[in-house]
């Protein structure tokens, strides 16, 4: 048995008896006699999954002040969202016990129903520790049924004896091929219309992530974002979005025929880091859009950012809801956050309507496996339309092992997420201390990462994302990345012109963090007095995120006829494609946007420095022909004031 139960009671005789009786029935039991000691136990021991508590507890051994009922339960849940709470009291008048729906059961002490306590606690833990879809898939695969249906490899029979590709079978293994099955197997349910075991798995995920509904997605968070934008926005509706958001959001706007209202991210030019949008700008943008009579239906925010900067999101959600605006939070890099108080509040805890998460990025699911979480109180009114959009984007032949990985990832985070994340924090602290002991490398702190305009926004930093200043090393970031890969067999997550970023996932180990430290130590020793070329630094420091006017909705521009013209001749023309320099990876142009002189100068500078620019091919840019512009203006489709 991997989990334990915490009994909290300041009556030492009752506490001792309860521990003895429950331990004799097979449970691992810990005891505490005060509210504070119970809180400490929950923080330090991730194995605790159930609490059996008195209704009223002394605050501490030294402080006789008492904490009662919902105040106890709220604090316990705030510390450990996944725990089950059972009341164990001598109070019989249940009407006086206002639990506010936070508890899982009640036991009267004098009943001495220890077997009942064990059974109910065990049932609660077993339910959340089950992985119904994964378990069903394993059971089906082991039956080795003859398959007269897709997929064509027929449980691997087409390849396992092949003289040419049997190594393919041997590498991936028998179980993967046996579990890669077809939607023709009804007992394993349908992702596009779940009524059985997939529905059960999604309901468990919704409970684990504090959502009303959860949907499994096998096309990544890119598809999840497009599904939501297409569901919430009709052609002509407006959405507020960060210009630095994931490209899937821009594509979602094109698909929906919506009007984008771009928000400027904060920019830290010293390190080339693009951070959260200042809170005041978000609120002002909402008010401006409403004043201009825009059909503003939604706002989408990326939290946390790629660099681990966390919004103070609760105020933003509150302000949006005051204005009847739905809130989508792209939590692609923050899916684990619900399982540790260090990260609260998450999107769902803050009251956001929707959250998308890359379960594969930050948890143990396979690549492309993601989730959509829903808390929108109006969702039932649009659920059918949501499912139509879901079906429009999802494959009719989803990979069943990927669905199973979502089920297992949820189970793991529910049962050991708190402990895994607590361990990652310790690893992060050790790695940070090790790197900071070097002379030419330094881990950036919050004040280094955020721009001045965010100083009052209560921004926090995700400790699992470590950004390292390499400016004293004598190497460019690309040179350093190359050395780490080729010489030390270490692959990092991302770079700017003078930083590298590494991710500590729940799979991090002491061996890995120490190998990274030793690699940086070796690089420092061999760097000598190298001087680094500062060309890339100039690019970022001169970067200006220009928001020239959007003349047509992106959908009209994207689907219009287009022509290629030299960049220098594109002034005041309308782009029909996204044009994005890497770094920094933010679109300077989106479909429907007017090409300004400032943008031409910026793109020319990037090109001169040899920066990779998507959407600019051999110095040519795609723009809308004059005839197309005349047509759109005549038909009333221009949105530029």
C-alpha angles and dihedrals in degrees: 000000000000100000131070138205126229118214114198120193133132091211099094094198093053091043094052093046093048093049091049095048096045093043090053088057094057105267123127104234134192124185134213129178101201141042094246095049089050091052091050091050092051091051096048102038118057091182092074107102104159134040125203104195142173117242093241125036135178110250091234141337090266098038116064093193109119132228117206144197117313092018088061094044095046092052094047091050091045089057097042115014094187100057125109117229124207124184114230108183148137091233110110101178097091092183089070091056105086101187095170088221093292100119135075101210151341133238128185110221098220091056089072090206097160094152089053091050091051093047095049095045091046092049092051093050094044092052095054093040093054122099100201099182095044092047092049092048092051091049092050094047091052091057089069092211120189105256118214091174141062143335100072097222088070097215089322097305092124093060112023094082097033114124088213108042108018087110085066089057093044093049096052095034140224097282095057092053093045092050095045095092141153136263083244087086103086097188089067093055130224124277090210094053108016115191102145137029096349089052089052092050092049092050091053089050091051090055092046093051097041093247133136091223135009127195126196115228124195097188098067133252088295088071092040091058092048092049092054096044091048090049098048100038131062123194107290095023117123132230131191112225140168112254085222094055123123114286090243088071091055089049090048089056090053092050094047094047088232130154113246118218104196124216121204115237119220113263127215100195094182091068103017093245123150112205143178123317110257110259093233091056092052093052092044091050091053091051093045092051092050091047089052088052093242115166090244108182106157149010125208122203130184110226122205102018122230088265094051101258110152123210123225083238105173095077092049092053091048093050092047093050091050086061094044092249121145117232123220117186119198101213095171090137097034107054095124093054095097090067100062130049089219088079102043136167100045121185094271093044090049092054099254115162098227139011130189120202135188097221087182094056099055106014136041102279124118120264114285092024110128142154138224115210121198131201098152108136088211095051096108089062091059102027095108091051090047090054091050089055090044090054091045092060103031125086118249085220105052118178107255096206087059091054089048090053090057090052092049094044089055091048093050095049091046093052103034108004093109093052094044092051093046088054092049089054090056091049090048092052091049094047091048092051091048094050093045089055088068121085101223102040131059134177110234119238127213093268089054093050105045126071119241092254089065097054093106097038097088092239116179133196127237105232092209089071113067121190115196125203107224098173093115094049097084091233132102114238091252091052091049092048089051093051092048092051100040102036104026102026091234122139117199128201105238147336141212122195092280106015140063123203127209128189123221105205128185085269093063118126138191089246092058097047092047092049089054091050092049090049092053090045089054092048091050091051092051097041095080111172097330115161117216124223108249097204094107090048090057091053094057095040091051093044114124118184098217120201102196113175123292102228099181133019108269092244093060092046094045093052096039125102111271140196134199118242132169112269091241090058097048099086112139092001120126119248118229095190140046113262112199130173118211110239111059093022098212120128111250088187132029127184110286095024123127115241108237130196089247091057092048090052092048094049091046090053092050091049092050090054091050095249116164108250119191112210095026109094120185089335092307127122130197113241138167117266116240091246090058092049091050090051094049092046091048091051091050098248099128112110098182112115 
